[in-house]
Amino acid sequence: MKEIANKVYLIDPYETLGVFSTYFLDFGKKVLIDPCVARGVNNILDSLQKFKIDRLDYIAVTHIHIDHGGGAATIAKKMNSKILVHPKGVKHLANPEKLWQASRAVLGELADIYGKPESIEEDKIISVDDGQRLDLGDDEMIAIHAPGHAPHMVAYYLNKRKILFPSDAVGMIIKGKTFPLTPPPFDFEKAIETLEKFEKLDIETVALTHFGVAKKDCIVESKRRLKLWFETAKEARSIEELDSKLRKVDPAIELIDKTSILYSFYLTSLKGLLSAQGK
C-alpha cells in the first residue's frame, strides 16, 4: 500500500500493475473504495492483513461494472462489511448473474480473466443518496451521484482532506494525460454535467481507479477531450474510422499502449461514443 494522504492508501491489486487502484481509508470507520475485480480480492486482503486490518466498516462501490465492484461481495463476507452503492446497483450486487452475462457480452474473454462476482445478501448493501454524508471519524465522506459513464455511478469526496474519488466519471490517467471513458450506454450530456459538478468542489487530489492520483486540472482536461471526441464521433461510422480521425485531432492517443488492458478500455469508449449518437 502507498500512502497518498494522511491515512489514505492506494492498493494496486491486480496481477498487471498500474491498471486498477483500490483505496483504503484507515479512519475511525474503515473504508475500501473500488474493490477491483474478483481476481484481485486476495491481493487486497493480503495488503490489509499486512496493516493488521481485520475489519472494514464500508466497501464503497463507485459503480457496478465488474472491474470496480467485482470483488465487493467476497471482501464484504470476509471482513463483515456493508457495501455502499448507487440505488440502481443494489439488486445487481445482491444477484450479479444478469450483470455477469452483460459483462461477458461486452468484455468477452476479459470478463473471465477478471472473474465472476459473488452474490451477497441484500441486507449487507446500503443504497446511498446523492449528497449523503458519512461520518468516518477522521473525515467526512460525501456521496455524489455522477451519471454519464454509467447511470449507477457514485463518486466519493473526503471533506477534510479535499480528495475526490471520481472513478471512471473523470476517466483514466496515462503518462500524465487524462482520457475519458465512455462505454455503452454512454450519456454525453450527463457526463459533462458531472464533470462540471466536480469542478465546483474544493479539490486538492483526484484519486482515480485507472490509475493513481492527479491534480484537479485533470477534470478540465477530461471535459475538453470528451467534447473533442464526441464531436469527432459525429463524422465517423465505425470504431476504426473514429480511431483514425481521433489520432489526427488528438495525438496524445498514441500514449495508450495497444498491448495494455487500458487500450481495451479505449476501444470500448469509442464504441460508446458511436452508440451515443445512434450508430
Helices and strands as residue ranges (DSSP letters): E 2-5, E 8-11, E 22-26, E 30-33, G 38-40, H 41-50, E 58-60, H 66-69, H 72-79, E 82-85, G 87-89, H 90-94, H 97-107, H 109-114, G 122-124, E 125-127, E 133-135, E 140-145, E 154-158, E 163-165, G 167-169, E 172-174, E 177-179, H 188-199, E 205-208, E 212-214, H 217-233, H 239-249, G 251-255, H 261-275
